[in-house]
Amino acid sequence: MEEDITTDLMILQSCLDSMLNKVEADHAMLKKTRAFEVRLLEFTTLPEIIDFILSELKTVFSVDDVSLSLLDSSQDISACLNSYDYNFEQNSNLILLEDKVILVNEFSTGMYAGTYEAHKHEVFFPLREEHPPASISIIPLNRKDQFLGSLNLGSYRSDCFFNNFISESIPQLVMLIALAIENSLQFETLRQIQLSKSMENVNNRDYLEHRLIEELDRGKRSVNCVSCLVVDIVFSKARKNVDAQKLEQYVLESVSALLKQQLRVNDVLSYYEGKKFAVLLMNVPDEFVVLISQRIQKTIKAHKETFSGQSITFSAIIGHTSYRFKEDDSQSHQEIALKLIDEADTHLQSIEKT
């Protein structure tokens, strides 16, 4: 009888110890997630938020791998990251998805927690061939019933995600991450509006496309050549105590004035996006387009400014392309205009990668 009581007491003690250990572990996890949430709210821009999530969540959840997938069907996120010179293409922990079908298929039965299967999950954990996770959890990021992307956690332990760890620990944190990402994109929209307003005398992209179509229409009659430059501005960051947004506005205003001085009356200068301008050159032979690009680069590089008592230096990278009207071209002028601008931007990006 005494042996039975002793055994029961030992079982009860073991259960109590397990319960206490779980309570302590849950409490420790709660403290870490709350600290993460407080710090997350300190960040405004998307690059800051992404880097914080990817660097800190490994520690918060004691996992080996963290990646973030974001739906970017309209390329707003990539444009935002480019405007901050964030090299997202080299970051294997950040995945930009062009189509939400991948997310819809993955979450058709809810959040996934289980074994990593390369043929199913490598899109969420790319370039892990040598060290793939053994178990993973892929958690949807939603706002207002719309997919924003997914938070992806991985572990080299095969049993890491086969318990209630995820479902009990992070619903509020995941919701806050989605909110932070959504707010950062709204902030970026406002920032771009402010940048556009700060250059009221500079044309916007809609005007650029409209004028390009007009010139192509005119080219049909006079066989003109139309060239497009995309100019990406690089400038030294102020050291301290400077509002980065105001500095960028100041730089764009200064550079737009410089560009106007380098162009003829019938050339068209427009604000493109981020720190980029676009220029249309009318009736300029290809060899002179190169010379004009080089002249613009030299002028911008030689320019010096002082902002809040600190010296700012400049440089520019320029991509360009040209189009000469062809009698047998079946494309509409609107299609040609968009293609011409995109090709100039693509040329720019290829230069930046070299």
C-alpha positions in Angstrom: 0.0 0.0 0.0 2.8 2.4 1.0 4.6 1.6 -2.2 1.5 2.4 -4.3 1.2 5.8 -2.5 4.8 6.5 -3.0 4.5 5.7 -6.7 1.5 7.9 -7.0 3.3 10.7 -5.2 6.2 10.4 -7.6 3.9 10.4 -10.6 2.1 13.5 -9.2 5.4 15.2 -8.5 6.6 14.5 -12.0 3.4 15.9 -13.4 3.7 19.0 -11.2 7.4 19.5 -12.3 6.4 19.2 -15.9 3.6 21.7 -15.5 6.0 24.1 -13.6 8.6 23.7 -16.4 6.0 24.5 -19.0 4.8 27.5 -17.1 8.3 28.8 -16.7 9.1 28.2 -20.4 5.8 29.9 -21.5 6.6 32.8 -19.2 10.1 33.1 -20.6 8.7 33.0 -24.2 6.1 35.6 -23.3 8.8 37.9 -22.0 10.9 37.5 -25.2 7.9 38.0 -27.5 6.8 41.1 -25.7 10.3 42.6 -25.8 10.4 41.8 -29.5 7.0 43.5 -30.1 8.1 46.6 -28.2 11.3 47.0 -30.3 9.4 46.2 -33.5 7.3 49.3 -33.0 10.4 51.5 -32.9 11.0 50.9 -36.6 9.3 52.8 -39.5 10.9 51.8 -42.8 10.5 48.4 -44.4 14.2 47.6 -44.6 14.5 48.2 -40.9 11.5 46.0 -40.1 12.7 43.2 -42.4 16.2 43.1 -40.9 14.9 43.2 -37.4 12.5 40.3 -38.0 15.2 38.2 -39.7 17.9 38.8 -37.1 15.9 38.6 -33.9 13.3 35.9 -34.3 15.9 33.1 -34.2 16.7 34.1 -30.6 13.1 34.7 -29.7 12.0 31.2 -30.7 15.3 29.4 -30.4 15.1 28.2 -34.0 17.9 27.7 -36.6 16.3 29.4 -39.6 14.0 32.3 -40.3 12.8 33.6 -43.6 10.1 36.1 -44.7 8.0 35.9 -47.8 6.2 39.0 -49.0 3.6 39.2 -51.8 4.9 41.8 -54.4 2.6 41.3 -57.4 2.6 45.1 -58.1 6.4 45.5 -57.4 5.7 48.1 -54.8 7.8 46.3 -52.2 10.8 45.9 -54.5 10.5 49.6 -55.6 10.4 50.5 -51.9 13.5 48.5 -51.1 15.4 49.8 -54.1 14.7 53.4 -53.0 16.6 52.5 -49.8 19.4 50.8 -51.7 18.4 47.5 -50.0 20.0 44.6 -51.9 17.0 42.2 -51.4 18.1 40.0 -54.4 21.1 38.9 -52.4 19.2 38.1 -49.3 18.1 34.5 -49.3 16.0 35.0 -46.2 13.7 37.5 -48.0 11.4 36.1 -50.7 9.3 38.4 -52.9 6.4 36.5 -54.5 4.9 37.8 -57.7 1.8 35.6 -57.5 -0.4 34.9 -54.4 -1.2 31.4 -55.8 1.8 30.0 -53.9 0.4 31.3 -50.6 -3.2 30.3 -51.4 -2.1 26.7 -52.1 0.2 26.6 -49.0 -2.5 27.8 -46.6 -5.5 26.1 -48.1 -5.6 24.0 -44.9 -4.2 26.6 -42.6 -0.7 27.1 -41.1 1.8 24.4 -41.9 3.9 22.8 -39.1 5.8 19.6 -39.8 8.6 18.0 -41.8 10.5 20.0 -44.4 10.0 18.7 -47.9 12.2 20.4 -50.5 9.9 20.0 -53.5 7.1 21.7 -51.5 8.9 24.2 -49.3 12.1 25.3 -51.0 10.3 28.5 -52.2 10.0 29.5 -48.6 13.6 28.4 -47.7 15.6 29.0 -50.9 19.3 28.1 -51.2 19.2 25.6 -48.3 20.4 22.5 -50.3 23.4 21.9 -48.1 21.8 22.7 -44.7 18.0 22.3 -45.1 15.9 22.5 -41.9 14.4 19.2 -40.6 11.1 20.6 -39.5 9.4 23.9 -40.3 6.5 26.1 -39.6 5.0 28.4 -42.3 2.7 31.0 -40.8 0.5 33.3 -42.9 0.8 37.1 -42.6 -2.7 38.5 -43.2 -4.2 42.0 -43.0 -7.9 42.6 -43.7 -8.4 39.1 -45.1 -5.6 39.7 -47.6 -2.3 37.8 -47.9 0.8 39.9 -47.2 3.1 36.9 -47.2 4.4 34.4 -44.6 6.7 34.0 -41.7 8.8 30.9 -42.1 10.6 29.2 -39.1 12.9 26.2 -39.4 14.8 23.9 -37.1 17.4 21.2 -37.5 15.4 19.3 -34.9 12.9 17.0 -36.5 10.4 17.3 -33.6 10.6 21.1 -33.1 7.2 22.0 -34.6 5.1 19.0 -33.7 3.7 20.4 -30.5 1.6 23.4 -29.5 4.6 25.8 -29.4 3.6 27.9 -32.4 -0.2 28.0 -31.9 0.2 29.1 -28.3 3.0 31.5 -28.6 2.8 33.8 -31.6 -0.7 34.7 -32.9 -0.4 38.3 -31.5 3.2 38.6 -32.6 2.4 37.5 -36.2 -0.5 40.0 -36.3 1.8 42.8 -35.2 4.4 41.9 -37.8 1.8 42.0 -40.5 0.6 45.4 -39.2 4.1 46.8 -39.1 4.7 45.7 -42.7 1.4 47.2 -43.8 2.2 50.5 -42.0 5.7 50.7 -43.5 4.2 50.4 -47.0 1.7 53.2 -46.2 4.5 55.3 -44.8 6.4 54.7 -48.1 3.4 55.9 -50.1 3.3 59.1 -48.0 7.0 59.5 -48.4 6.8 59.3 -52.2 3.9 61.8 -52.2 6.0 64.2 -50.2 9.0 63.7 -52.5 6.8 64.4 -55.5 5.3 67.5 -53.9 8.8 68.8 -53.1 9.5 68.8 -56.8 6.4 70.4 -58.1 8.2 71.8 -61.2 9.4 68.4 -62.2 7.2 66.1 -64.3 6.0 62.8 -63.0 6.1 59.4 -64.6 2.6 59.6 -66.1 3.6 62.8 -67.9 6.8 61.0 -69.1 4.8 58.2 -70.6 2.3 60.6 -72.2 5.1 62.7 -73.8 6.9 59.6 -75.0 3.8 58.4 -76.8 3.4 61.9 -78.4 7.0 61.7 -79.6 6.5 58.3 -81.0 3.4 59.6 -82.9 5.5 62.4 -84.2 8.2 60.0 -85.1 5.8 58.1 -87.4 5.8 61.2 -89.6 9.4 62.4 -89.3 11.3 59.2 -88.4 12.7 60.7 -85.3 14.9 58.8 -82.7 13.7 58.9 -79.1 16.1 58.0 -76.3 15.3 57.4 -72.6 17.8 57.8 -69.7 17.1 56.6 -66.2 19.4 58.4 -63.7 19.9 56.8 -60.3 21.3 59.3 -57.7 23.7 58.1 -55.0 24.7 60.5 -52.3 26.7 60.3 -49.0 24.6 59.9 -45.9 24.8 62.6 -43.3 26.6 61.5 -40.2 24.2 62.4 -37.4 21.4 64.6 -36.2 19.8 64.9 -39.7 16.3 64.0 -40.8 17.0 61.4 -43.6 13.7 62.1 -45.4 14.3 65.9 -45.5 17.9 65.2 -46.7 16.6 63.0 -49.6 14.1 65.7 -50.6 16.8 68.3 -50.6 19.1 66.1 -52.7 16.4 65.4 -55.3 15.5 69.1 -55.6 19.2 69.9 -56.0 19.8 67.2 -58.6 16.6 68.1 -60.6 17.9 71.6 -60.9 21.3 70.3 -62.2 19.6 68.0 -64.7 17.5 70.8 -66.1 20.7 72.8 -66.8 22.1 69.9 -68.8 19.0 69.4 -71.1 17.6 71.2 -74.1 14.3 72.9 -74.1 12.5 70.1 -75.9 14.0 67.4 -73.7 11.8 66.0 -71.0 12.8 65.6 -67.3 10.6 63.5 -65.0 10.8 62.1 -61.5 10.7 58.4 -61.9 10.8 56.7 -58.4 12.9 56.5 -55.3 16.1 58.4 -56.1 15.6 58.0 -59.9 14.9 60.5 -62.6 14.0 59.8 -66.3 15.0 61.9 -69.2 13.7 61.8 -72.8 16.1 63.0 -75.5 14.6 63.8 -78.9 16.5 63.3 -82.2 19.8 62.4 -80.5 22.1 59.9 -82.3 23.2 56.9 -80.1 26.8 58.0 -79.8 25.7 61.4 -78.4 23.3 59.7 -75.9 26.4 58.1 -74.4 28.2 61.5 -74.3 25.2 63.2 -72.7 25.1 60.5 -70.1 28.8 60.9 -69.3 28.4 64.7 -69.1 25.5 64.3 -66.7 27.5 61.9 -64.5 30.5 64.3 -64.4 28.3 67.3 -63.5 26.5 65.5 -60.7 29.8 64.0 -59.3 31.4 67.5 -59.3 28.4 69.0 -57.4 28.8 69.6 -53.7 26.1 70.6 -51.2 25.9 71.4 -47.5 22.9 70.2 -45.5 22.6 71.0 -41.8 26.2 72.0 -41.7 27.4 68.7 -43.2 29.0 68.2 -46.6 27.1 66.0 -49.1 28.7 64.4 -52.1 26.9 63.0 -55.2 27.3 60.5 -58.0 24.9 59.0 -60.6 24.5 55.7 -62.4 22.7 56.0 -65.8 20.9 53.4 -67.9 19.7 54.3 -71.4 18.0 52.9 -74.5 16.8 54.3 -77.8 14.0 53.7 -80.3 13.8 54.7 -84.0 10.4 54.3 -85.6 9.9 51.3 -87.9 7.2 51.3 -90.5 6.5 47.6 -90.0 6.4 47.7 -86.2 3.2 46.0 -85.0 3.4 47.3 -81.4 1.3 50.2 -80.2 3.1 53.4 -79.2 1.9 52.9 -75.7 3.6 49.4 -75.6 6.7 50.8 -77.1 6.8 53.7 -74.6 6.5 51.4 -71.6 9.1 49.0 -73.1 11.5 51.8 -73.7 11.3 53.1 -70.1 11.6 49.5 -68.7 14.6 48.7 -70.9 16.4 51.9 -69.7 15.7 50.9 -66.1 16.8 47.3 -66.8 20.1 48.6 -68.3 20.6 50.7 -65.2 20.1 47.7 -62.9 22.6 45.6 -64.9 25.2 48.4 -64.5 24.5 48.6 -60.8 25.1 44.9 -60.4 28.5 45.0 -62.1 
